[in-house]
């Protein structure tokens, strides 16, 4: 009898654990997009565009060799401020990661390491310029400025694509609700 009671208790606990885990999985699948994360993603897109435009300007100046070292330094400071804004907003998104849908969580996970690379390369560019006065006319600085632009531009493209997807998905969700269509991906249920 003890053996039967133990078996029943173990099976009961297993059933409860399975029910709880299925409930958590179903709850995780039902999570809708976080409006707050979408809003921050739109802000991140603006900061990344500003950084992209400034990095493009710096890259152009580096190729021409006609702009002073001080002006390059100021432009690098502007880019650094945009990158700091990007990092701040991305950190806010990261703190809300659990509230986001699966694609939003993946977006945050993809943006963070790329921003770190941008920040690291920007720091190296600034350090190179500071260590090499009159270095803006030298090929190594031009290479730094060019690579800096490439990093910032690729980061901006990713962020812009994610923000555009977010906006399009939000519009589709509103339209889906207004037309009383079955939720996307649930048609076969």
Beta strands, then each sheet from edge to edge (+ up, - down):
end
